[in-house]
Amino acid sequence: MSAIRVLFLSVFLPLLIIACGSISDSDSDSSDDSGSGSGTYVSKTVKFRNPGLDPVVVRVYQCTLADSTLDCPDISVAVFNGSPTDPGMLLPLGLYSFCIQWDLGSGNTAYVNFGWLPGYAALSLSENTSDAIPPLLYVQANSTGYFTGTCPEPVSVP
């Protein structure tokens, strides 16, 4: 694996940095029937961009939802370097941290190793979160300080 350029991330800093800027394809507030809890909830879009060399998978790691009747969403998205659009997640209002995982490479094609770093409480989605310019989080693989395995199941934190 070639050297990883860590532009926005450090083992000692939050994994995700919120950037301000225009995003061409934004989603608006939406009510969604989740099939559990209260049935409908307000959700907001979060976009991801990867300035690194390796593709990563971003997954919700921990959350504290505004609607306590909902479960922490089990959702993930692949984020590739140089993608013409920023992939996103539509999430209910709340406080989120994310886990990223990436292929460390292995000599055996039947088994793939992954590295992951749990995120910090990095993002709060509220009714005031912009729909015109949704939060944009930069994520990338880190060459040190990772765990072997895949991201754990999402956890609701009271």
C-alpha positions in Angstrom: 0.0 0.0 0.0 1.4 3.4 -0.9 1.8 6.1 1.7 -1.5 7.7 2.8 -1.7 11.5 2.8 -3.6 12.6 5.8 -5.1 15.9 4.8 -7.9 16.3 7.3 -7.6 13.4 9.7 -5.3 12.4 12.5 -5.5 9.6 15.0 -5.9 12.2 17.7 -8.4 14.4 16.0 -12.0 13.7 14.9 -12.2 11.5 11.8 -14.7 13.8 10.1 -14.4 17.4 9.3 -17.5 19.5 8.4 -16.8 21.7 5.4 -18.8 24.6 4.0 -19.5 24.9 0.4 -22.0 24.4 -2.4 -23.2 20.9 -3.3 -25.0 20.5 -6.6 -27.4 17.7 -5.7 -29.1 18.4 -2.4 -32.0 16.7 -0.7 -34.7 18.5 1.2 -36.4 17.7 4.5 -38.5 14.7 4.1 -40.8 12.7 6.2 -40.2 9.0 6.0 -42.2 6.0 7.2 -39.6 4.0 9.1 -42.0 1.2 10.0 -41.0 1.4 13.7 -41.3 3.9 16.5 -43.5 6.9 15.8 -43.8 6.1 12.1 -42.7 9.5 10.6 -39.7 11.6 11.3 -37.8 14.5 9.8 -34.5 13.5 8.1 -31.6 15.3 6.7 -29.0 14.4 4.1 -25.3 14.1 5.0 -22.8 14.0 2.1 -19.3 12.4 2.1 -16.1 13.2 0.1 -12.9 11.1 0.0 -9.7 13.1 -0.7 -7.6 10.0 0.0 -6.2 7.3 -2.3 -8.2 4.3 -1.1 -12.0 3.9 -1.3 -13.7 3.7 2.1 -17.1 2.6 3.5 -18.7 5.0 5.9 -21.2 3.5 8.5 -23.1 5.1 11.3 -21.2 4.2 14.5 -23.1 5.8 17.3 -26.1 8.1 17.5 -28.4 9.9 19.9 -31.6 10.5 18.0 -34.0 13.4 18.6 -36.8 10.9 18.5 -36.0 8.3 21.2 -38.5 5.8 19.8 -36.3 5.3 16.8 -33.3 2.9 16.6 -29.9 4.0 15.4 -29.9 3.6 11.6 -27.9 0.7 10.3 -26.7 2.3 7.0 -23.5 2.6 5.1 -22.2 4.1 1.9 -19.1 3.6 -0.3 -17.0 6.7 -0.9 -14.5 6.7 -3.8 -11.8 9.3 -4.5 -12.6 11.5 -7.4 -16.3 10.6 -7.6 -18.2 13.1 -9.7 -20.9 13.2 -7.0 -20.7 13.0 -3.2 -22.6 10.0 -1.9 -24.8 10.6 1.0 -27.1 9.2 3.8 -30.6 10.3 4.7 -30.7 10.3 8.5 -33.2 11.2 11.2 -32.4 14.2 13.4 -29.8 13.6 16.1 -26.2 13.5 17.0 -23.9 11.1 15.0 -20.5 9.6 14.8 -19.3 7.4 12.0 -17.0 4.5 11.5 -14.9 4.1 8.3 -13.5 0.9 7.0 -11.2 0.2 4.0 -9.4 -2.7 2.4 -5.9 -3.2 3.8 -5.2 -5.7 1.1 -4.2 -9.3 1.5 -2.4 -11.9 -0.5 -5.4 -14.3 -0.3 -8.3 -13.4 -2.6 -10.8 -15.3 -0.4 -10.2 -13.2 2.7 -10.1 -9.4 2.9 -8.8 -7.4 5.9 -10.3 -4.2 6.9 -9.1 -1.4 9.1 -11.5 0.9 10.9 -11.4 3.8 13.3 -14.4 4.7 15.4 -15.5 8.3 14.9 -16.1 11.0 17.4 -19.4 12.8 18.0 -18.9 14.7 14.8 -22.2 15.9 13.5 -25.5 17.2 14.8 -28.5 17.1 12.5 -31.3 19.4 13.5 -34.3 21.1 11.9 -31.9 24.1 11.2 -29.5 21.9 9.2 -29.4 23.4 5.7 -31.1 21.4 2.9 -29.6 23.7 0.2 -26.1 23.0 1.5 -26.1 19.7 3.4 -23.2 18.9 5.7 -20.2 17.6 3.8 -17.8 15.3 5.7 -14.3 14.4 4.5 -13.3 10.8 5.1 -10.3 8.8 4.2 -8.2 5.8 5.2 -5.5 6.3 7.8 -2.3 4.3 7.7 -1.8 4.1 11.5 -4.0 3.6 14.6 -6.7 1.4 13.1 -8.3 -1.9 14.2 -8.5 -5.0 12.2 -12.0 -6.1 11.3 -15.1 -4.4 10.1 -17.1 -1.6 11.7 -19.3 -2.8 14.5 -23.1 -2.6 14.5 -24.4 0.9 15.2 -25.2 1.8 18.8 -27.8 4.2 20.2 -26.4 6.3 23.0 -28.8 7.9 25.4 
